[in-house]
Amino acid sequence: MFAEPRKITTNQVAPHEDLLSVVQKYKKSDNLKPIAQHTKAAFDQTIDWLADWQGEVILDACCGVGESTLHLASMHADKRIIGIDKSALRLNKNQHYEKGFVDSSSNTQNNHLILQADLEDFWRLLADYLPQAKWNVVSQYLLYPNPYPKKSQLQKRWHASASFKSMISCGKKWEVRSNWRLYLEEFQLALQAYNIQSDIHEITTSPITPFERKYLGGGQKCWQLVTR
Ligand SMILES: C[S@@+](CC[C@H](N)C(=O)[O-])C[C@H]1O[C@@H](n2cnc3c(N)ncnc32)[C@H](O)[C@@H]1O
């Protein structure tokens, strides 16, 4: 028997009252934190991998085991897909998923790269590099980010963090999924502070990540935010 997936427990009933002031604060400031060496190395590996690529790139942020990266790779054979997660433990399970995909799908090969890196730094490096890139980031996926549902954890959520400005500099097309609708409502408000509009829908399609499978399988609703 499988354990029921944990439901979101939160002391917030509406978007955080400090959300917009926090988003504006980070929009006006530069993040000067030093870049970790291991993420710089992973970023250099990405640039080498893209080499002379002149087409479209999709970023799968917080990809976990990389199942969604493989899914995106099979859907977009004409694009390059980069999956990034900071957890070696999760990424190490990728081979298992990769094998399943290789067996069941014909066209995921060679168009994706899965890397261990801290996205806080990776997004800053990417934002600085993009003006000279021959390729173009056409969309970014952020599927089931850690929700940090306590009110006091607001600034741990991506949209209320110092990273949001560089995340947006890397591309304005987003798909974000969560089993906590309020997370997406806040993300939507944060995007509006950058003049980006989006819609939120319930997910009714088959799961594309382990977390999505766990939530949907446990009877929870999952939601997706998609920019217009
Ligand atoms: C709840 S899991 C979701 C994983 C996957 N997207 C899924 O749906 O199965 C959130 C993931 O975000 C990753 N993560 C959190 N903060 C990160 C950061 N700063 N840089 C890279 N990955 C991060 C974690 O390691 C974890 O794998």
The ligand as an ORCA input file, in Angstrom:
! r2SCAN-3c Opt
* xyz 0 1
  C       9.461     18.949     -5.155
  S      10.846     18.584     -6.143
  C      10.137     18.501     -7.776
  C      10.993     17.734     -8.724
  C      10.402     17.489    -10.108
  N      10.200     18.722    -10.833
  C       9.091     16.711    -10.013
  O       8.025     17.317    -10.232
  O       9.131     15.512     -9.745
  C      11.695     20.153     -6.169
  C      13.102     20.060     -6.740
  O      13.684     21.358     -6.746
  C      15.082     21.203     -6.576
  N      15.674     22.499     -6.152
  C      15.309     23.257     -5.104
  N      16.072     24.367     -5.038
  C      16.944     24.301     -6.081
  C      18.005     25.140     -6.534
  N      18.329     26.272     -5.907
  N      18.680     24.772     -7.640
  C      18.376     23.610     -8.295
  N      17.397     22.773     -7.891
  C      16.689     23.113     -6.808
  C      15.178     20.110     -5.519
  O      16.452     19.498     -5.487
  C      14.055     19.169     -5.942
  O      14.537     18.142     -6.792
*
